[in-house]
């Protein structure tokens, strides 16, 4: 009896252990199956996210003007006009075809026959930097129609238009009126001898006169002066400017027991600037080059003008 019970218990234990092992194998295969299923799903899930993230964003329509920042400068010294405008390229997905500048001068936008020229962004014809989306050009005054041109005395407002043509045949324009701004002073004439003769003794006097004008008025002229390059290659007055005067001769420049010197000017404020030349027997002979300048109250300079004098 005792042996039989032991046998039965051993048989029961073996059967239980077999069932436990079968359950463990079932759990193992279940977990393995779930892992395989999960590995199939996750790549598909992430692939879907990647595809969605690569879709192009929705583009909003730009309703602003594609023409920006019109620039205008009257280059009086060169007798040229500089015009520039910044363009959006592309604009709403469309590339720019060409840009046109329409010039009305001082005539106003109602004028029926303006000048018209292309602006460019290729670094030529006065364009400063290639490919910066700023289309520009320098235009010689002589190339403009005479009715749209400018002369030195012109002040006030000028009128122009920029037209942008895009490759889908859409066209945009921007009109602007701009001030000519400050006009530089201009040296009109120089009244000076071509030859000066030194005295045998004592001294001689001569008067140098320079006529200067300014479209903003004579009162806008700050000063008029010149530099004197001597025959030996050095400058008189230590290279500093020698100023002329439009004071009517009121200012005394030098006075001693023997001599009293003023500017030699006749009428104050008439735009004729004067200076008395004092010649001594020992003055260096040869060819002198005088370079004249004028500056206005805006610190703008005139175009320099040279005059050659022979001293003998």
C-alpha positions, 0 to 999 in steps of 0.5 A: 500500500505504501509503495503504491501511493508513492508510485501514484504521487510520482506519476502525478508529479510527472504529469503536472510537470509535463503540463507546466512545460507545455504551458511554458512553451505555449507562452513562449510561442505566444510572446514570440508571435506577438513580437513578430507581429509588432515588428511588422507594424512598427516599421509601417507606422514609422514609414507612414510618419516619414511619408507624411513629414515629407509632404510639401507645406501648403504655400500661402499667397504673397499679396504684397507688392513684388517691387520694393525700395526704389532708389534714385540719385542724381549724379551731378558730377558725372551728369548721370542718373542712378535708378535701382529697385529691389524685386522679389524673384520668384514671386508666388512661385513665378520667376522674374522675366525683366524689369523696366524703368520709365522716366518722366523727368519733371513732367509728372505722370501724365506726360505722354512720351516718357523715356524707358529703359531696362534695369538689370541685375548682372553687374553691368551698366551701373548695377553694383552687385550681380544676383542680389535681386536689386535691378539698377542702371546708370543713365547718362543725361545726354541719352534722355529725351531733351524734354525729360532731361535735367540741367544743373539748375533743376531742383524740385521733384522728378517722376518715375515708374518701375515695371516688373514682368514675370514669366507667367505674363503677370505685370506689376508696377510701382510709381514714385516721385522723388526729390532731386535733393541738394544741388552741388555748387558749380564753378562757372568761370575763373578770371585769372591771367595766364601769365604773371610777371614779377616786379624788378623790385618792391611788389606787384598786386593782381586780383584773382576772381572766381564766379560760383553758382548754386541752384539752391542760392548763393547763400548756400555756398559755404566757401570757395578756395584753391590749392597752388601746386608750385613749379618745384612740385610742392604746394603753397600754404603748406598744402592747405586751401587758400580761401577766396572771399565774397565780402565786398572787400570788408575783411582786412587780410594783411596790414603793415606800415607799408601795405593794407590788403583786403580780399579785393572783392567788389560786391558782397554776396554776388557769387564772385569770390576774390583774392589779391595775389601779391608778387615779389621779385624772389617769387619762384618762377615757372608753371603753377597749377591752381585747382579750385573747389567750392563747398555748400552748406550740405558739405557737397563739393563742386567739380574741381576746376584747374587753371594754369599760370606761368610766372616769369 
